[in-house]
Amino acid sequence: MSNNFKRENLPSGVEYFNTHGLALKGSGAWRDSVCFFHDDTKPSLRVKADSGAFRCMVCGEHGSSTLDLHMKRTGLSFVQAAKELGAWQA
């Protein structure tokens, strides 16, 4: 994309959830969470601990990184979300 974007500065999935006060359950490469993209009562969102890749097994929302997750969760643009996550350097 741009030389300003530094993918290596994105937080891991676990770091993202901890920083934003969101709960992840389980251990291993994939963890579970209640999905915040729909009215969810049982954990249906699967999150990859390292990259933050995610997929909801109920509503189908998905992405490949914590950047995708943050953009979809907040409605921010790519650059705005990257800046908030510390992955954009001017």
Phi, psi and omega per residue, in radians:
M1 nan -1.740 -3.124
S2 -2.027 2.697 3.082
N3 -1.175 -0.269 3.126
N4 -1.352 -0.404 -3.115
F5 -1.463 2.215 -3.133
K6 -2.091 1.593 -3.107
R7 -0.934 -0.636 -3.097
E8 -1.139 -0.245 3.111
N9 -1.581 -0.088 3.099
L10 -1.150 2.486 3.075
P11 -1.242 2.711 3.045
S12 -1.203 2.947 3.090
G13 -1.040 -0.737 3.135
V14 -1.129 -0.793 3.121
E15 -1.058 -0.755 -3.131
Y16 -1.047 -0.862 -3.102
F17 -1.121 -0.736 3.117
N18 -1.107 -0.776 -3.117
T19 -1.112 -0.612 -3.081
H20 -1.691 0.210 3.075
G21 1.165 0.501 3.139
L22 -1.808 2.580 -3.067
A23 -1.684 2.321 2.980
L24 -2.016 2.422 3.116
K25 -1.994 2.621 3.069
G26 1.675 -3.060 3.101
S27 -2.486 3.012 -3.110
G28 1.698 -2.961 -3.049
A29 -1.172 -0.640 -3.141
W30 -2.007 2.348 -3.141
R31 -2.091 2.917 -3.113
D32 -2.007 2.606 3.075
S33 -2.628 2.750 2.966
V34 -1.194 2.354 -3.100
C35 -1.359 2.269 3.128
F36 -1.667 0.102 3.109
F37 -1.596 -0.201 3.065
H38 -2.619 2.998 3.129
D39 -1.267 1.784 -3.006
D40 -2.112 2.413 3.095
T41 -2.011 -0.386 3.100
K42 -2.066 2.520 -3.131
P43 -1.007 1.989 3.111
S44 -2.149 -0.088 3.136
L45 -1.626 2.133 3.098
R46 -1.740 2.274 -3.084
V47 -2.224 2.261 3.092
K48 -1.364 2.187 -3.012
A49 -1.026 -0.667 -3.058
D50 -1.476 -0.926 -3.020
S51 -1.576 -0.385 -3.049
G52 1.468 0.129 3.034
A53 -0.968 2.557 -3.058
F54 -2.583 2.726 3.032
R55 -2.722 2.278 3.034
C56 -1.577 2.237 -3.113
M57 -1.369 -0.109 3.127
V58 -1.857 -1.008 -3.061
C59 -1.577 -0.252 3.077
G60 1.499 -0.027 3.101
E61 -1.031 2.433 -3.064
H62 -2.730 2.858 3.093
G63 -3.003 3.016 -3.008
S64 -1.911 0.054 -3.103
S65 -2.836 2.996 3.052
T66 -1.127 -0.484 3.087
L67 -1.130 -0.818 3.076
D68 -1.019 -0.788 -3.128
L69 -1.056 -0.821 -3.115
H70 -1.149 -0.716 3.108
M71 -1.068 -0.818 -3.107
K72 -1.223 -0.625 -3.112
R73 -1.248 -0.632 -3.039
T74 -1.833 -0.311 -3.085
G75 1.393 0.212 -3.137
L76 -1.362 2.737 3.045
S77 -1.278 2.973 3.124
F78 -0.955 -0.922 -3.077
V79 -1.129 -0.792 3.141
Q80 -1.057 -0.790 -3.137
A81 -1.145 -0.739 3.116
A82 -1.074 -0.700 3.104
K83 -1.108 -0.801 3.132
E84 -1.066 -0.562 -3.112
L85 -1.576 0.015 3.118
G86 1.351 0.365 -3.101
A87 -1.890 0.214 3.122
W88 -2.144 2.147 3.139
Q89 -2.068 2.197 -3.123
A90 -1.287 nan nan
